[in-house]
Amino acid sequence: MTTVARRTVLAAALGAPFINPGHAAEPLRLRTSVDTSPTHGRTQSIADYLKKLETASKGRIATQLFDSGQLFADRDVTKALLQGQVEMAAPGTWLLAAFVPDADMQQLPVFYGQSIEVAHKAIDGKPGQTINEQIASKLHVKVLGKWIDLGFTNWYSTRKPLNSLDDLKGLKIRNSGGFAQPWRARFFGGLPNMTAWPDVPLAMSQGTFDALQSTNESVASAKLWDAGLRFGLIDHQSIGDYVPIVSNTFWSKLTPDLQTLMQDLWAANIDTYRANLAAAQVKAEQELKEHGVKLVYVPASVLAEERKRMMSDQPEVAKEMKISSAVLAQIMQAVGSVT
């Protein structure tokens, strides 16, 4: 019997796996799915993180990024994580709200017209921590850390100039679904219209709706000026975020040092990723202006007045959004002093 054969027999007898010393352990495969394009800020952030992770792990983790929905649309990726078809994703809070309603908390009236610093008090504070725990429990995933900011939602129109919030009255306003966006349109006298994003350019050019709720980057990347977009009213009505999650199945395969590495590496880079996406929104704003879109900015005093008016409806809005009383209380404790 050869030396290798004797070692194999001994390992089997002891119930321990045999490792051929001539070969290194196979790297753990980390497949990541996003449905945004390679040029999108989220895709670029995740790509940078995965590259850094593979280097820092010294090849113990082999990463693969599938963008543009090559594997899954974001709406389907949580199921794919659970089924072991992918190991990492970063779906939007508006999609996670289907499983954890509290994840869409930034749509509440208290956040209307607020700064990113105020939003972060909730996102990075106790409310965000509670939501992360819910996501981890309900979806069987590990939340890596802080969320990636997508950007602020505003109003954009075709034929009617938007010089003030009063100009929204009577307009058919497209939204992406849920309760809060159409509620906000009605609050300002608009008529909500739900149209899927891929259908927006054609629907806009055909006059299916007069205006829409979206972000600078989204409307610029879709070149909606070619479909008739001419005006924008900037009020920072809400902000969406992407949540970095890893399947528990993959997480359990990691040694404690690799788990720490993944979390620490995310923490070391998230501020840069947030800054990059904020810069992308500013760049898109300039691009809109260069293509003849007239942007008007709602004064801070008006935003504060409208937010105060909205707050009387917040209990009803929170109930319809299924925001838990515990998280609502945490939110108000975190940001209530600046309402």
C-alpha positions as CSV (number, residue, x, y, z in Angstrom):
1,M,0.0,0.0,0.0
2,T,1.4,3.4,-1.0
3,T,1.9,6.2,1.5
4,V,-1.0,8.2,0.0
5,A,-3.3,5.2,0.1
6,R,-2.5,4.6,3.8
7,R,-3.3,8.2,4.6
8,T,-6.6,7.9,2.8
9,V,-7.5,4.8,4.8
10,L,-6.5,6.4,8.1
11,A,-8.4,9.6,7.4
12,A,-11.6,7.5,6.5
13,A,-11.2,5.5,9.7
14,L,-11.0,8.6,11.8
15,G,-14.0,10.1,10.1
16,A,-12.0,13.2,9.0
17,P,-11.7,14.5,5.4
18,F,-8.5,13.7,3.6
19,I,-6.7,16.7,2.1
20,N,-4.0,16.1,-0.4
21,P,-1.2,18.3,0.7
22,G,-0.2,18.8,-2.9
23,H,-3.3,20.8,-3.7
24,A,-4.7,24.0,-2.1
25,A,-8.3,24.1,-1.0
26,E,-10.8,25.1,-3.6
27,P,-11.9,28.8,-3.3
28,L,-15.4,29.5,-2.2
29,R,-17.5,30.8,-5.1
30,L,-19.4,34.1,-4.6
31,R,-21.8,34.8,-7.4
32,T,-23.5,38.2,-7.2
33,S,-26.5,39.3,-9.1
34,V,-27.7,42.8,-9.9
35,D,-30.1,43.9,-12.6
36,T,-28.6,47.3,-13.3
37,S,-26.1,48.0,-16.2
38,P,-22.3,48.0,-15.9
39,T,-22.3,51.8,-15.8
40,H,-24.8,52.1,-13.0
41,G,-23.5,53.3,-9.6
42,R,-24.7,50.3,-7.7
43,T,-23.1,47.9,-10.2
44,Q,-19.8,49.7,-10.1
45,S,-19.9,49.7,-6.3
46,I,-20.5,46.0,-6.1
47,A,-17.9,45.3,-8.7
48,D,-15.3,47.3,-6.8
49,Y,-16.2,45.5,-3.6
50,L,-15.9,42.1,-5.1
51,K,-12.5,42.8,-6.7
52,K,-11.2,44.1,-3.4
53,L,-12.6,41.1,-1.6
54,E,-11.0,38.5,-3.9
55,T,-7.7,40.3,-3.5
56,A,-7.9,40.7,0.3
57,S,-9.0,37.0,0.8
58,K,-5.9,36.0,-1.2
59,G,-8.1,33.9,-3.6
60,R,-9.9,32.1,-0.8
61,I,-13.1,33.7,-2.2
62,A,-13.6,33.6,-6.0
63,T,-16.1,36.3,-7.1
64,Q,-18.3,36.6,-10.1
65,L,-20.6,39.6,-10.9
66,F,-23.6,39.1,-13.2
67,D,-25.1,42.5,-14.1
68,S,-28.0,43.7,-16.2
69,G,-30.2,40.9,-14.9
70,Q,-28.2,38.2,-16.6
71,L,-29.1,35.8,-13.8
72,F,-32.1,37.4,-12.1
73,A,-34.1,40.5,-11.9
74,D,-33.9,42.1,-8.4
75,R,-37.5,41.2,-7.8
76,D,-36.6,37.5,-8.0
77,V,-33.1,37.5,-6.5
78,T,-34.2,36.9,-2.9
79,K,-35.7,33.6,-3.9
80,A,-32.6,32.8,-5.9
81,L,-30.5,33.4,-2.7
82,L,-32.6,31.0,-0.7
83,Q,-32.4,28.3,-3.4
84,G,-28.6,28.6,-3.7
85,Q,-28.6,29.9,-7.2
86,V,-26.6,33.0,-6.2
87,E,-24.7,34.0,-3.1
88,M,-25.0,37.8,-2.9
89,A,-27.3,40.6,-4.1
90,A,-28.2,44.2,-3.3
91,P,-31.9,44.6,-3.9
92,G,-33.7,48.0,-3.3
93,T,-35.6,48.7,-0.2
94,W,-38.8,49.1,-2.2
95,L,-38.5,45.5,-3.3
96,L,-37.5,44.2,0.2
97,A,-40.7,45.9,1.5
98,A,-42.7,43.0,0.0
99,F,-41.1,40.8,2.7
100,V,-40.2,43.5,5.4
101,P,-42.6,46.5,5.0
102,D,-40.5,48.5,7.4
103,A,-37.7,48.6,4.7
104,D,-39.6,51.3,2.8
105,M,-39.6,53.6,5.8
106,Q,-38.0,56.5,3.8
107,Q,-41.3,57.0,2.0
108,L,-42.9,58.3,5.2
109,P,-43.9,62.0,5.4
110,V,-41.3,62.7,8.1
111,F,-38.6,62.3,5.4
112,Y,-40.1,64.5,2.8
113,G,-37.6,67.2,1.7
114,Q,-35.1,66.2,4.3
115,S,-31.3,66.1,3.8
116,I,-29.4,62.9,3.3
117,E,-27.9,63.4,6.8
118,V,-31.3,63.2,8.3
119,A,-32.2,60.1,6.3
120,H,-28.9,58.5,7.5
121,K,-30.0,59.0,11.1
122,A,-32.7,56.5,10.5
123,I,-31.0,54.3,7.9
124,D,-27.7,53.9,9.9
125,G,-29.3,54.2,13.3
126,K,-31.7,52.0,15.4
127,P,-34.5,51.8,12.8
128,G,-32.0,50.5,10.2
129,Q,-30.6,48.0,12.6
130,T,-34.0,46.7,13.4
131,I,-34.9,46.4,9.7
132,N,-31.6,44.6,9.0
133,E,-32.5,42.1,11.7
134,Q,-35.9,41.5,10.1
135,I,-34.4,41.1,6.7
136,A,-31.8,38.6,8.0
137,S,-34.5,36.6,9.8
138,K,-37.2,36.5,7.2
139,L,-35.0,36.1,4.1
140,H,-32.3,33.9,5.7
141,V,-29.5,36.2,4.8
142,K,-26.6,38.2,6.3
143,V,-26.8,42.0,5.8
144,L,-23.2,43.1,5.2
145,G,-23.6,46.6,6.6
146,K,-24.8,50.1,5.6
147,W,-27.0,50.5,2.6
148,I,-26.0,52.1,-0.7
149,D,-28.0,55.3,-1.4
150,L,-29.7,55.4,-4.8
151,G,-30.7,59.0,-4.7
152,F,-33.6,61.4,-4.1
153,T,-36.9,61.1,-6.0
154,N,-38.4,64.3,-7.5
155,W,-41.1,65.3,-10.0
156,Y,-40.6,65.6,-13.8
157,S,-43.1,66.6,-16.5
158,T,-43.6,66.8,-20.2
159,R,-45.8,69.7,-21.4
160,K,-46.7,71.6,-18.2
161,P,-44.0,73.7,-16.6
162,L,-43.3,72.9,-12.9
163,N,-42.6,76.1,-11.1
164,S,-44.1,75.1,-7.8
165,L,-45.9,72.2,-6.1
166,D,-49.2,73.8,-7.0
167,D,-48.4,72.9,-10.6
168,L,-48.8,69.2,-9.9
169,K,-52.6,69.6,-9.5
170,G,-54.6,67.7,-12.1
171,L,-51.6,66.0,-13.6
172,K,-51.5,62.3,-14.3
173,I,-48.3,61.3,-12.4
174,R,-46.5,58.0,-13.0
175,N,-45.1,56.1,-10.0
176,S,-43.4,52.7,-9.5
177,G,-46.0,51.2,-7.2
178,G,-46.7,50.8,-3.5
179,F,-48.8,53.1,-1.3
180,A,-46.7,56.1,-0.5
181,Q,-45.8,57.4,-3.9
182,P,-49.4,57.5,-5.2
183,W,-50.5,58.9,-1.8
184,R,-47.9,61.7,-2.2
185,A,-49.2,62.5,-5.7
186,R,-52.7,62.8,-4.4
187,F,-51.5,64.9,-1.5
188,F,-50.5,67.5,-4.1
189,G,-53.6,67.2,-6.2
190,G,-52.2,64.8,-8.8
191,L,-53.7,61.6,-10.3
192,P,-51.5,58.6,-9.7
193,N,-50.6,56.3,-12.6
194,M,-48.6,53.1,-12.2
195,T,-46.5,52.3,-15.3
196,A,-43.6,49.8,-15.3
197,W,-40.2,51.5,-15.9
198,P,-39.4,49.7,-19.2
199,D,-42.7,51.1,-20.6
200,V,-42.1,54.7,-19.4
201,P,-40.5,56.2,-22.5
202,L,-43.2,55.0,-24.9
203,A,-46.0,55.8,-22.4
204,M,-44.6,59.3,-21.9
205,S,-44.3,60.0,-25.6
206,Q,-47.9,58.9,-26.1
207,G,-49.2,61.1,-23.3
208,T,-50.3,58.2,-21.1
209,F,-49.2,60.4,-18.1
210,D,-48.1,64.0,-17.8
211,A,-45.4,63.6,-15.2
212,L,-43.5,61.1,-13.1
213,Q,-41.8,60.5,-9.8
214,S,-38.2,59.4,-10.3
215,T,-34.5,60.4,-9.8
216,N,-32.2,62.6,-11.9
217,E,-30.0,59.7,-12.7
218,S,-32.9,57.4,-13.7
219,V,-34.5,59.9,-16.1
220,A,-31.1,61.0,-17.6
221,S,-29.9,57.4,-18.1
222,A,-33.2,56.6,-19.9
223,K,-32.8,59.8,-22.0
224,L,-36.4,60.7,-21.3
225,W,-35.9,64.1,-23.0
226,D,-36.2,62.1,-26.2
227,A,-39.7,61.1,-25.0
228,G,-40.8,64.6,-24.2
229,L,-39.4,65.3,-20.7
230,R,-39.1,69.1,-20.4
231,F,-39.4,70.1,-16.8
232,G,-38.4,69.0,-13.3
233,L,-39.3,70.1,-9.8
234,I,-36.7,69.1,-7.2
235,D,-38.1,68.5,-3.8
236,H,-36.2,65.4,-2.5
237,Q,-39.5,63.7,-1.6
238,S,-37.9,60.4,-0.6
239,I,-34.7,58.3,-1.0
240,G,-34.3,54.7,-2.0
241,D,-31.4,52.4,-1.0
242,Y,-29.9,49.1,-1.9
243,V,-29.3,46.6,0.8
244,P,-26.2,44.3,0.5
245,I,-27.1,40.8,1.5
246,V,-25.4,37.4,1.4
247,S,-27.1,34.0,1.7
248,N,-26.8,32.2,5.0
249,T,-25.7,29.1,3.1
250,F,-22.6,30.9,1.8
251,W,-22.0,32.8,5.1
252,S,-21.9,29.5,7.0
253,K,-19.2,28.2,4.8
254,L,-16.9,31.1,5.7
255,T,-14.3,30.9,8.5
256,P,-14.7,33.6,11.2
257,D,-11.8,35.6,9.7
258,L,-13.4,35.7,6.2
259,Q,-16.7,36.7,7.7
260,T,-14.9,39.6,9.5
261,L,-13.1,40.4,6.3
262,M,-16.3,40.8,4.3
263,Q,-17.9,43.0,6.9
264,D,-14.8,45.2,7.5
265,L,-14.2,45.6,3.8
266,W,-17.7,46.8,3.2
267,A,-17.5,49.2,6.1
268,A,-14.3,50.6,4.8
269,N,-15.8,51.4,1.4
270,I,-19.5,52.2,1.8
271,D,-18.9,55.9,2.4
272,T,-17.1,56.1,-1.0
273,Y,-19.9,54.1,-2.7
274,R,-22.5,56.5,-1.3
275,A,-20.4,59.5,-2.4
276,N,-20.0,58.1,-5.9
277,L,-23.8,57.6,-6.3
278,A,-24.5,61.1,-5.0
279,A,-22.0,62.5,-7.6
280,A,-23.8,60.5,-10.3
281,Q,-27.1,62.2,-9.4
282,V,-25.4,65.6,-9.6
283,K,-23.9,64.7,-13.0
284,A,-27.3,63.6,-14.2
285,E,-28.8,66.8,-13.0
286,Q,-26.4,68.8,-15.2
287,E,-27.0,66.5,-18.1
288,L,-30.7,67.1,-17.9
289,K,-30.1,70.9,-18.0
290,E,-27.8,70.4,-21.0
291,H,-30.6,68.7,-22.8
292,G,-33.0,71.6,-22.2
293,V,-34.9,70.3,-19.1
294,K,-35.8,73.2,-16.9
295,L,-35.3,72.4,-13.2
296,V,-36.9,74.3,-10.4
297,Y,-35.9,73.8,-6.8
298,V,-38.5,74.0,-4.1
299,P,-37.3,76.4,-1.3
300,A,-36.4,74.8,2.0
301,S,-39.1,76.9,3.8
302,V,-41.8,75.5,1.5
303,L,-40.5,71.9,2.0
304,A,-40.7,72.4,5.8
305,E,-44.2,73.8,5.6
306,E,-45.4,70.9,3.4
307,R,-43.7,68.3,5.6
308,K,-45.5,69.7,8.6
309,R,-48.8,69.5,6.7
310,M,-48.1,65.9,5.7
311,M,-47.3,64.8,9.2
312,S,-51.0,64.9,10.2
313,D,-51.5,62.1,7.7
314,Q,-48.4,60.1,8.8
315,P,-50.3,57.6,11.1
316,E,-52.6,56.7,8.3
317,V,-49.7,56.4,5.8
318,A,-47.7,54.3,8.2
319,K,-50.6,52.0,8.7
320,E,-51.2,51.6,5.0
321,M,-47.5,50.9,4.4
322,K,-47.6,48.4,7.3
323,I,-44.8,50.2,9.1
324,S,-44.5,48.6,12.5
325,S,-45.3,50.8,15.5
326,A,-41.9,49.9,17.0
327,V,-39.9,51.0,14.0
328,L,-42.1,54.2,13.6
329,A,-41.3,55.1,17.2
330,Q,-37.6,54.5,16.5
331,I,-37.7,56.7,13.4
332,M,-39.3,59.6,15.3
333,Q,-36.8,59.3,18.1
334,A,-34.0,59.4,15.5
335,V,-35.2,62.3,13.4
336,G,-38.2,63.8,15.2
337,S,-36.2,66.7,16.5
338,V,-35.7,68.0,12.9
339,T,-39.2,67.7,11.6
